[in-house]
Amino acid sequence: MPLTFTLDPAVTPALRDGILDLWTDVSNAGGAVGFVAPVTREEIRPELVRHFVAMAEGRNRLLVGYDEADEVAATTFFSFNTHRLQRHWLWLHTVMVHPRHQGKGYGRELLAAAADAARTFEGIDAIRLGCRGGHGLERFYASCGYKEVGRVPGAIRVAPGDDRDDITMLLPLG
């Protein structure tokens, strides 16, 4: 069953808790979303609060995918550029699909919904996102239309002796 997407949902305690659970479960399943397992909800909470503050200030927007039980199953944040020469593209951050939904095509649905939403934002011509090497994410994003446009070898230190490439992907919206 496909996800139901909501752009800019009301930030309620249920949404907050749903995103915290999602982010924790994705991280602890090995997902490359800014943390390294094991991680707790309380370790993630300050980062989520930063995203909510940026939303309140108009710098970020949130896209949430709900499953058939109306639970948070997928999310991503849009981050707008403030530099006057880079306002024509935005960043996609924290692209997550719950591990229980892996293999159902929800990642593709999320990226397609994100591209559709971005096309409605005035003056936005492209989406950029960063991903951590070592997971094959760049191949997944490429299969969704993104192109690798940059790579910094060893820029992400997951653990001592475990450095990963920081990969930048771009999706033109035209």
N, C-alpha and C positions, 0 to 999 in steps of 0.2 A: 504494500500500500504506500503511495507517495506521501511525502511530508507536506504539511501545510505551513507556508512561510508567512511571517509577519515582520514587516520593516518597522522599526521604531516602536516596539511594544512598550506599554506602560511598565515601568520598573516597580514591580511589586515584590513582597517577600517571597512569593512562590517562584517568580522568575529568577530572582537572585539565588535562591537555593537550588533551582534547577540548573542554572549555569555553573554554580560552584560544584554541584555533583558531577555534571558533565565534564568540567575541566579537570577535576580530581581523577575521575575514572579514566579519561583519555590519557592523562599524564601517567597514571599508574599502570596503564596498559602499554606504555612505551611510546606514546604519541609525542611528537616534537612540537609542543605548544608552550615553550618557555620555561618548563620545569623538567626536572629529572626525578624519576621514581626512586624511592617512595616519597610521596608528597601528601599533605593533608589539606583539607578545605581551609583551615586557618592560615596556612602558608600561601594559599592562592588568593584569599579574600582581599588583601591590600591591592593586588594587581587588578582585580575585578572592580574595586572601588575607584581606582585610577581611570579605568575605562568609563565607569558611570559618570565620574566628574567631567571627563572629556565630552561625554554625550550631553550633559547639562550645559556645557559651554559651547556646544555646537561644533566641536572639533571632530567628534566621532558619531557614527550611527551604528545601530545594531540590527542584524538580521537573525531571526530565530526560526528554526524549523521544528515543528511539533509533530510527534508521531501519532498513531491512531488512538493512543491512550491520553492524548493531549499533554504529554510530557515533553520537556526540552530534549530534543534528540540531536540537534545540530545548531551551531552558531558561527557567526563571523562578525567582526567589527570592521567598519570602513573608517579610515582615518584620512582627513582632508589635509592637503598641504597648505602651509601658511605663506610659503615663499611665493612672491608674486609671479615668478617665472615658471613655477611648477604647479600652478593651480589647475591645470588641465588634466591631471591624473591624480589618483588616490591610491592609498595603500589598503590592502586587505590583510587583517591581522587575526590571529587566533582562529584559524579555520578548523572546526572540530565537528566530528560525527561520533556519537556514542559507540563504544566498542560492541555493544550488543546489536548494533545496526550495521556493522561492517559487512561488506559484500552484497548489500541490497541496492547499490547505486545511489545512495543518499549523498555521497560526496559530490558526485556529478550534479545531482539535483541542487545541492547547496551552491556550487559554483555557478550554475546556470542562473539560479535565482539572484545571486549576487551581481552577476553581469547585467541581468534585466533591471535590477534596482539601480545600479550605477548609471545605466543609460537614462534614467529619469532625473539624475542630478545635473543641474545646469552647468554646462561648460566642461564636463568630464569626458575625456576622449580615451582613457586607458586605465587599467587596473594593474598595479604592481603588487607582488607579494614576495616575501622571503621565506625560504624553507631550509631546513637543516639537511645536509648531505648524510648519506649512510642509510636512508630509509627508502630510497627509490621514489621519493615524493616528486622529484623533478619530472620523472617519466609519467606519473599520474597527471600532474598539472599540464604537461605537454599534450597528453591525450585529450585534455579538456580545452585545448586551443591556446594555452600559454606558451610563450617562447622564453628560453633561457637567455637572459641578456647580461648576466654578470655572475661571477663566482670568485669568492675570496677563500683560497685554500686554508683550512685549519683555523678559521676565524671563530668557531664556536667550540668552546672547551666543555664537553659533557662531563668529563672526569679526568683526573690526571692520566695522561697518556692516551686519551680518547678525544682527539680534536676532529671536528667535522667541518666541511665546507659550508659557507654561507652563500646560498644560491638565490639570485634575484630572477623572478619570472615576470613576464609582461603579457597582458592581454589587451590588444587594441580593441576598442568598442565599435569602431566604424564599420 
